[in-house]
C-alpha cells in the first residue's frame, strides 16, 4: 500500500532523475531511507562517463555496506525512479537491503525504449524478484509514469 511518505520519496527520485538528464545522463534517481524515516543516501545515474556500473542503486548498496550494520540495512527502504536492473538487484540482495519501492518497471522502460527505436541493451531485463530471493517489492506507481517516460524520451533524443 503506497503511502504519502512513499510518494514523497519517489518524487525525490524523479527530481534526481531530472538532475541526471540535465547533466547528460540517463534518468534514474534513488534514495535510501532508514526504518525511522531518515534519508541516509541519495544519488542519480553517472554512466555518461562510460562506466555503466555507476547506477544510483549500486551506489546505495556500496554506501550501505560501508556505513550500516546488517540489521540496519535489512530495515531500510530503497526508493527508485526505475526498477533495479539485474546488476543492482544482485548488489541489493548481496548487501541485504530491505524493501524496494520503484516508480516505473523494467517492462515499462523496455517498451518506451523500443518505441523510441533503441537497440536492446546487453543485459536482459529481469524483475527484481527474479534476482533476489524473498524480495519485498512495490511498484510501479502509475501517477509518476508519464513524467518518467518523458525523461527517458528526452534522454534518448539528446544522445541521437
Secondary structure, 3 states (H helix, E strand, C coil): CCCHHHHHHHHHHHHHHHHHHHCCCCCCEEEEECCCCCEEEEEECCHHHCCCCCCHHHHHHHHHHHHCCHHHHHCCEEEEEECCCHHHHHHHHHHCCCEEEEEECHHHHHHHHHHCCCCCCCCCCCCHHHCCCCCCEECCCHHHHHHHHHHHHHHHHHCC
